[in-house]
Amino acid sequence: MIEQFNFENWSTYSLADIANYHNGYAFKPTDWAEEGTKIIRIEQLNNPDGSYDYFNGNYPSINAIKDGDLIFSWSATLKVVIWKHGPAVLNQHLFRVDEKTGFDKKFIYYVLDYNMDSISGGSHGSTMKHIRRGELSKFKIKIPELFIQNKIAHILSALDSSIEETEKLIKKYHKIRTGMMHDLFTRGVNSDGKLRPCRTQSPDLYKKTSIGWIPNEWSVIPFGNVVNVIDPNPSHRYPNESEDGYPICSTENFFGSDDFDYSKSKKVSEFVYQLQNNRCQFSSLDVIFARKGRLGLARRYGSDKKVFSHTVVIMKPLNNKVDASWLLWLARSNWFLDGISHEMNTNLGVPTLGVEFIKGINIPLCSMDEQAQINRLLDKIAEKIHAFEHELAKLERIKAGLLHDLLTGKVTVTRQEGTEVPHV
């Protein structure tokens, strides 16, 4: 026997009907301490692994947070999370959401998450979002009986678990790659394609230079001697928009490890593209480097045609001394970015990198053969990251579709007698 639960039979409730919303404690800067109970503010919802302030005192139990609690950020940044990062105390402008009898906490989480755009559409202020308790009473939704809430939450939680595991793998391999890049751009590889021993183990393999210790076979050379750096938009003005044509690419479009996202990009005409292409002579292997705002992000040009804003520069190898893939990895390396930051602090002191400034950065240079060996090692781990990122995007698309289908009754949840496995 299969029992079906139709959307038409779901009951209508307001958000205030299904849960109690407890505002956080109004901490003052003088309350902050270096130890005690960690304080959850909006930035901790966005980066729970980041830094915290602490409170070393007494606070109302209603503001205490433990793993599994539901937190709703109702001011400025509108967001809902299930907390999983240990005991804490909630700051003001955040609700602890406690489900009422007959309602599933995780189901409420998905309801709030799914309806966040609609809820925020009625909030106050164009730049500073703000939701009052009264608006929670006015916002109506249809909700099934508790058993179906449990089943829907179970299905979506399983997807969330897969998403979280994929995100952990991406972070893991990014961390591995960061360490590998540091070693490869300070120690390089020998003829067998293996890392050279570090300097403490084999000091005779290294020499001291103006940029630090590097392998004896390497040289130090200004970046502009081996790489052409081009400003694709020297006017620093956005061209006139067009309904059809090519997207404008800026650092805002940089997505994942290697991709661009043009979903919100303005477009320009074929004529504007040809003007910029005539100046830059784009190649699919060109390196697009963020020189303003989000400094240091780097991507290959790729195959899709685009027009660039003044927030990026184009990097092209010169004189057959630099491989295009090695240039991409160099531009992404902490060594290169740390060198830029150091020079900026002493010379420019502004968050925009000029073309001549970039050309003047001294870099370590190894042979083309060694560059190829380095590329092979980094390309291999990049393929793993890229695959995980595509898997993550796929899972998030599936979740978005399933979230809509389950919460609007498009997909009917059923129960088969003698089994706890939900059927969708």
PAPA-647578 format. One record per residue (C-alpha): residue in one letter; x, y, z. Coordinates in steps of 0.2 Angstrom, whole numbers, always signed. Each point is the difference from the previous one (the first is absolute). Example, Ala and Ser with C-alpha at 12.3 -4.5 7.8 and 13.67 -1.06 7.14 Angstrom:
2
{r 'a' {+62 -22 +39}}
{r 's' {+6 +17 -3}}
//
This chain:
424
{r 'm' {+0 +0 +0}}
{r 'i' {+6 +17 -5}}
{r 'e' {-7 +15 +10}}
{r 'q' {+1 +17 -10}}
{r 'f' {+0 +17 +8}}
{r 'n' {-7 +13 -12}}
{r 'f' {+5 +19 +0}}
{r 'e' {-18 +4 +0}}
{r 'n' {-2 -7 +18}}
{r 'w' {+14 +10 +7}}
{r 's' {-5 +13 +13}}
{r 't' {+4 +19 -1}}
{r 'y' {+11 +7 +14}}
{r 's' {+9 +16 +3}}
{r 'l' {+19 +0 +4}}
{r 'a' {-5 +5 +17}}
{r 'd' {-12 -14 +2}}
{r 'i' {+14 -14 -2}}
{r 'a' {+14 +7 +11}}
{r 'n' {+5 +12 +13}}
{r 'y' {+14 +12 -5}}
{r 'h' {+11 +6 +15}}
{r 'n' {+11 +15 -4}}
{r 'g' {+19 -1 +5}}
{r 'y' {+8 +9 +15}}
{r 'a' {+5 +18 -2}}
{r 'f' {+19 -1 +3}}
{r 'k' {+11 +15 +2}}
{r 'p' {+18 +1 -6}}
{r 't' {+5 +1 +19}}
{r 'd' {-8 -17 +2}}
{r 'w' {+12 -8 -12}}
{r 'a' {+13 -11 +7}}
{r 'e' {+14 -12 -6}}
{r 'e' {-7 -15 +8}}
{r 'g' {-17 -7 +6}}
{r 't' {-15 -3 -11}}
{r 'k' {+2 +4 -18}}
{r 'i' {-12 +13 -7}}
{r 'i' {-9 -3 -16}}
{r 'r' {-3 +15 -11}}
{r 'i' {-4 +1 -19}}
{r 'e' {+18 -2 -5}}
{r 'q' {+1 -17 +9}}
{r 'l' {-15 -6 -10}}
{r 'n' {+9 +4 -16}}
{r 'n' {+17 -7 +7}}
{r 'p' {-2 -11 +15}}
{r 'd' {+18 -6 -1}}
{r 'g' {+6 +18 +1}}
{r 's' {+4 +11 +16}}
{r 'y' {-12 +3 +14}}
{r 'd' {-2 +11 +15}}
{r 'y' {-4 -7 +17}}
{r 'f' {-11 +4 +14}}
{r 'n' {+5 -5 +18}}
{r 'g' {-15 +3 +10}}
{r 'n' {-18 -4 +2}}
{r 'y' {-13 +1 -13}}
{r 'p' {-19 -5 -2}}
{r 's' {-2 -19 -4}}
{r 'i' {-11 +5 -15}}
{r 'n' {+15 +7 -8}}
{r 'a' {+11 -16 +2}}
{r 'i' {+4 -9 -16}}
{r 'k' {+4 -19 -2}}
{r 'd' {+3 -11 -15}}
{r 'g' {-16 -3 -10}}
{r 'd' {-8 +17 +5}}
{r 'l' {-8 +10 -14}}
{r 'i' {+6 +18 -2}}
{r 'f' {-8 +13 -11}}
{r 's' {+9 +16 -4}}
{r 'w' {-13 +13 -2}}
{r 's' {+9 +17 -2}}
{r 'a' {+13 +5 -14}}
{r 't' {+4 -17 -6}}
{r 'l' {-15 -12 -1}}
{r 'k' {+5 -17 +3}}
{r 'v' {-5 -16 +8}}
{r 'v' {+11 -14 +7}}
{r 'i' {+0 -16 +10}}
{r 'w' {+15 +3 +13}}
{r 'k' {+13 -14 +0}}
{r 'h' {+15 +9 +8}}
{r 'g' {-1 -3 +19}}
{r 'p' {-8 +10 +15}}
{r 'a' {-2 +18 -2}}
{r 'v' {-10 +15 +4}}
{r 'l' {-11 +10 -13}}
{r 'n' {+3 +18 -3}}
{r 'q' {-14 +13 -4}}
{r 'h' {-7 +1 -18}}
{r 'l' {-1 -19 +0}}
{r 'f' {-15 -11 +5}}
{r 'r' {+1 -17 +8}}
{r 'v' {-14 -9 -8}}
{r 'd' {-9 -13 +11}}
{r 'e' {-13 -11 -9}}
{r 'k' {-17 -1 +8}}
{r 't' {-9 -16 +3}}
{r 'g' {-5 -9 -16}}
{r 'f' {+14 +7 -10}}
{r 'd' {+17 -7 -5}}
{r 'k' {+15 +12 +3}}
{r 'k' {+10 -5 -16}}
{r 'f' {-16 +2 -10}}
{r 'i' {-2 +17 +6}}
{r 'y' {+18 +3 -5}}
{r 'y' {-4 -5 -18}}
{r 'v' {-16 +10 +0}}
{r 'l' {+10 +16 +6}}
{r 'd' {+14 -3 -13}}
{r 'y' {-12 -3 -14}}
{r 'n' {-11 +15 +4}}
{r 'm' {+15 +12 +4}}
{r 'd' {-2 +11 -16}}
{r 's' {-18 +2 +3}}
{r 'i' {+2 +4 +18}}
{r 's' {+13 +13 -4}}
{r 'g' {-10 +7 -13}}
{r 'g' {-11 +7 +13}}
{r 's' {+14 +6 +12}}
{r 'h' {+4 +18 +3}}
{r 'g' {+14 +10 -9}}
{r 's' {+8 -2 -17}}
{r 't' {+18 -4 +6}}
{r 'm' {-3 -5 +19}}
{r 'k' {-12 -14 +0}}
{r 'h' {-11 -2 +16}}
{r 'i' {-14 -11 +5}}
{r 'r' {-11 +4 +14}}
{r 'r' {-9 -13 +11}}
{r 'g' {-17 +6 -7}}
{r 'e' {+5 -4 -18}}
{r 'l' {+3 -18 +6}}
{r 's' {-19 -1 +6}}
{r 'k' {-5 +7 -17}}
{r 'f' {+10 -12 -11}}
{r 'k' {-11 -15 -4}}
{r 'i' {+6 -18 -6}}
{r 'k' {-8 -17 -3}}
{r 'i' {+7 -14 +11}}
{r 'p' {-4 -18 +1}}
{r 'e' {-2 -11 +15}}
{r 'l' {+15 -4 +11}}
{r 'f' {+4 -17 -8}}
{r 'i' {+2 +8 -17}}
{r 'q' {+10 +14 +7}}
{r 'n' {+12 -13 +7}}
{r 'k' {+1 -9 -17}}
{r 'i' {+3 +16 -10}}
{r 'a' {+13 +6 +13}}
{r 'h' {+8 -18 -1}}
{r 'i' {+1 +1 -19}}
{r 'l' {+8 +17 -1}}
{r 's' {+12 -3 +15}}
{r 'a' {+7 -15 -10}}
{r 'l' {+4 +12 -14}}
{r 'd' {+7 +13 +11}}
{r 's' {+11 -14 +8}}
{r 's' {+7 -3 -18}}
{r 'i' {+2 +18 -3}}
{r 'e' {+10 +2 +16}}
{r 'e' {+11 -15 -3}}
{r 't' {+4 +7 -18}}
{r 'e' {+4 +17 +7}}
{r 'k' {+12 -8 +13}}
{r 'l' {+9 -9 -14}}
{r 'i' {+2 +16 -10}}
{r 'k' {+7 +9 +15}}
{r 'k' {+12 -15 +4}}
{r 'y' {+7 +0 -18}}
{r 'h' {+1 +19 +0}}
{r 'k' {+11 -1 +15}}
{r 'i' {+10 -14 -7}}
{r 'r' {+3 +10 -16}}
{r 't' {+5 +16 +10}}
{r 'g' {+13 -10 +9}}
{r 'm' {+6 -8 -16}}
{r 'm' {+1 +17 -9}}
{r 'h' {+11 +7 +14}}
{r 'd' {+12 -14 -2}}
{r 'l' {+0 +0 -19}}
{r 'f' {+4 +18 -1}}
{r 't' {+13 +0 +13}}
{r 'r' {+8 -17 -2}}
{r 'g' {-5 -5 -18}}
{r 'v' {+3 -18 -6}}
{r 'n' {+15 -10 -5}}
{r 's' {+2 -9 -17}}
{r 'd' {-10 -15 +7}}
{r 'g' {-15 +12 +3}}
{r 'k' {+1 -1 +19}}
{r 'l' {+2 +14 +12}}
{r 'r' {+17 +5 +4}}
{r 'p' {+5 -2 +18}}
{r 'c' {-3 +15 +11}}
{r 'r' {+14 +12 +3}}
{r 't' {+3 -5 +18}}
{r 'q' {+3 -18 -7}}
{r 's' {+11 +5 -15}}
{r 'p' {+6 +18 +2}}
{r 'd' {+12 -3 -15}}
{r 'l' {-15 -1 -12}}
{r 'y' {-5 +18 +4}}
{r 'k' {+6 +18 -2}}
{r 'k' {-5 +16 +8}}
{r 't' {-7 +14 -11}}
{r 's' {-10 +16 +1}}
{r 'i' {-16 -9 +2}}
{r 'g' {+6 -14 +12}}
{r 'w' {+8 -17 -2}}
{r 'i' {-3 -9 -17}}
{r 'p' {+7 -15 -8}}
{r 'n' {+17 +2 -8}}
{r 'e' {-6 -3 -17}}
{r 'w' {-13 +14 +1}}
{r 's' {+2 +18 -4}}
{r 'v' {-9 +16 +6}}
{r 'i' {-8 +11 -14}}
{r 'p' {-12 +15 -1}}
{r 'f' {-18 -7 -4}}
{r 'g' {-1 +12 -15}}
{r 'n' {+15 -8 -8}}
{r 'v' {-8 -16 -3}}
{r 'v' {-19 +4 +1}}
{r 'n' {-10 +14 -9}}
{r 'v' {-12 +8 +11}}
{r 'i' {-14 +9 -9}}
{r 'd' {-14 +11 +7}}
{r 'p' {-15 -5 -11}}
{r 'n' {-10 +16 +5}}
{r 'p' {+12 +14 +2}}
{r 's' {-15 +13 -1}}
{r 'h' {-6 -8 +17}}
{r 'r' {-18 +2 -6}}
{r 'y' {-13 -12 -3}}
{r 'p' {-6 +0 -19}}
{r 'n' {-17 +3 -5}}
{r 'e' {-12 -15 +3}}
{r 's' {-8 -10 -13}}
{r 'e' {-14 -13 +0}}
{r 'd' {+10 -12 -10}}
{r 'g' {+18 -3 -1}}
{r 'y' {+14 -5 +13}}
{r 'p' {+0 +1 +19}}
{r 'i' {+11 +12 +9}}
{r 'c' {+12 -10 +11}}
{r 's' {+6 +8 +16}}
{r 't' {+6 -8 +17}}
{r 'e' {-18 -2 +4}}
{r 'n' {-2 -14 -13}}
{r 'f' {+14 -10 +7}}
{r 'f' {-8 -17 +6}}
{r 'g' {+7 -16 +7}}
{r 's' {+18 -4 -3}}
{r 'd' {+0 +2 -19}}
{r 'd' {-17 +6 -6}}
{r 'f' {-9 +17 -4}}
{r 'd' {-18 +3 +5}}
{r 'y' {-9 +13 -12}}
{r 's' {-17 -3 +7}}
{r 'k' {-1 +18 +6}}
{r 's' {+12 +8 -13}}
{r 'k' {-4 +15 -11}}
{r 'k' {+3 -3 -19}}
{r 'v' {+9 +10 -13}}
{r 's' {-1 +0 -19}}
{r 'e' {+11 -10 -13}}
{r 'f' {+8 +17 -5}}
{r 'v' {+6 +3 +18}}
{r 'y' {+7 -18 +1}}
{r 'q' {+10 +2 -16}}
{r 'l' {+7 +17 +6}}
{r 'q' {+7 -9 +16}}
{r 'n' {+5 -15 -9}}
{r 'n' {+10 +10 -12}}
{r 'r' {+10 +8 +14}}
{r 'c' {+2 -16 +10}}
{r 'q' {+0 -14 -13}}
{r 'f' {-8 -12 +12}}
{r 's' {+6 -18 +1}}
{r 's' {-9 -15 +9}}
{r 'l' {+16 -2 +11}}
{r 'd' {+1 +18 +6}}
{r 'v' {-1 +3 +18}}
{r 'i' {-13 +12 +7}}
{r 'f' {+6 +7 +16}}
{r 'a' {-10 +10 +13}}
{r 'r' {+9 +16 +3}}
{r 'k' {-13 +10 +10}}
{r 'g' {-11 -5 +14}}
{r 'r' {+2 -19 +1}}
{r 'l' {+18 +1 -3}}
{r 'g' {+9 -16 -6}}
{r 'l' {-14 -10 -8}}
{r 'a' {+6 -8 -16}}
{r 'r' {-9 -9 -14}}
{r 'r' {+4 -6 -18}}
{r 'y' {-9 +10 -13}}
{r 'g' {-8 -16 -7}}
{r 's' {-11 -2 -15}}
{r 'd' {-15 +12 +3}}
{r 'k' {+2 +18 -7}}
{r 'k' {-1 +14 +13}}
{r 'v' {+4 +18 +3}}
{r 'f' {+10 +5 +15}}
{r 's' {-2 +14 +13}}
{r 'h' {+14 +10 +7}}
{r 't' {+0 -12 +16}}
{r 'v' {+11 -13 -9}}
{r 'v' {+16 -1 -11}}
{r 'i' {+5 -12 -14}}
{r 'm' {+16 -10 +2}}
{r 'k' {+9 -7 -15}}
{r 'p' {+17 -10 +0}}
{r 'l' {+14 +8 -9}}
{r 'n' {+16 -7 -8}}
{r 'n' {-4 -18 +2}}
{r 'k' {+7 +1 +18}}
{r 'v' {-17 -3 +9}}
{r 'd' {-13 -13 -3}}
{r 'a' {-18 +6 +0}}
{r 's' {-5 -13 +13}}
{r 'w' {+15 +4 +11}}
{r 'l' {-5 +18 -1}}
{r 'l' {-17 -4 +6}}
{r 'w' {+6 -9 +15}}
{r 'l' {+13 +13 +4}}
{r 'a' {-13 +14 +0}}
{r 'r' {-11 -11 +12}}
{r 's' {+15 -4 +12}}
{r 'n' {+1 +7 +17}}
{r 'w' {+18 +4 -4}}
{r 'f' {-5 +12 -14}}
{r 'l' {-15 +8 +10}}
{r 'd' {+11 +2 +16}}
{r 'g' {+13 +9 -11}}
{r 'i' {-13 +11 -7}}
{r 's' {-7 +4 +17}}
{r 'h' {+17 +4 +7}}
{r 'e' {+4 +12 -15}}
{r 'm' {-17 +8 +1}}
{r 'n' {+2 +4 +19}}
{r 't' {+17 +9 -4}}
{r 'n' {-3 +8 -16}}
{r 'l' {-18 +2 -5}}
{r 'g' {-11 -2 +15}}
{r 'v' {-16 -1 -11}}
{r 'p' {-11 -15 -4}}
{r 't' {+3 +1 -19}}
{r 'l' {+15 -7 -9}}
{r 'g' {+7 +10 -14}}
{r 'v' {+7 -9 -16}}
{r 'e' {+17 +7 +2}}
{r 'f' {+0 -5 +19}}
{r 'i' {-4 -18 -5}}
{r 'k' {+13 +0 -13}}
{r 'g' {+13 +5 +13}}
{r 'i' {-3 -14 +12}}
{r 'n' {+16 -11 +1}}
{r 'i' {-4 -19 -2}}
{r 'p' {+9 -16 +1}}
{r 'l' {+2 -8 -17}}
{r 'c' {+4 -18 -4}}
{r 's' {+3 -10 -16}}
{r 'm' {-15 -4 -12}}
{r 'd' {+3 -18 +4}}
{r 'e' {-2 +3 +18}}
{r 'q' {-15 +11 -3}}
{r 'a' {-8 -15 -9}}
{r 'q' {+3 -11 +15}}
{r 'i' {-8 +12 +12}}
{r 'n' {-15 +2 -12}}
{r 'r' {-3 -19 +0}}
{r 'l' {+0 -1 +19}}
{r 'l' {-12 +15 +2}}
{r 'd' {-11 -4 -14}}
{r 'k' {-3 -17 +7}}
{r 'i' {-7 +7 +17}}
{r 'a' {-9 +14 -10}}
{r 'e' {-10 -14 -9}}
{r 'k' {-6 -7 +16}}
{r 'i' {-5 +17 +7}}
{r 'h' {-9 +4 -16}}
{r 'a' {-10 -17 +0}}
{r 'f' {-5 +3 +18}}
{r 'e' {-6 +18 -4}}
{r 'h' {-10 -6 -14}}
{r 'e' {-8 -14 +11}}
{r 'l' {-4 +13 +13}}
{r 'a' {-8 +11 -13}}
{r 'k' {-10 -15 -6}}
{r 'l' {-6 -4 +18}}
{r 'e' {-5 +18 +3}}
{r 'r' {-10 +0 -15}}
{r 'i' {-9 -16 +5}}
{r 'k' {-3 +7 +17}}
{r 'a' {-7 +16 -7}}
{r 'g' {-12 -10 -11}}
{r 'l' {-5 -12 +13}}
{r 'l' {-2 +13 +13}}
{r 'h' {-13 +9 -11}}
{r 'd' {-9 -16 -5}}
{r 'l' {-1 -7 +18}}
{r 'l' {-6 +16 +8}}
{r 't' {-13 +4 -13}}
{r 'g' {-7 -17 -2}}
{r 'k' {+6 -3 -18}}
{r 'v' {+8 -16 +6}}
{r 't' {-11 -10 +12}}
{r 'v' {+8 -9 +14}}
{r 't' {-7 -17 +4}}
{r 'r' {+2 -13 +13}}
{r 'q' {+0 -19 -4}}
{r 'e' {-6 -12 +13}}
{r 'g' {+14 -9 +9}}
{r 't' {+14 +11 -5}}
{r 'e' {+8 +16 +6}}
{r 'v' {+7 +5 -17}}
{r 'p' {-9 +15 -7}}
{r 'h' {-6 -1 -18}}
{r 'v' {+0 +16 -10}}
//
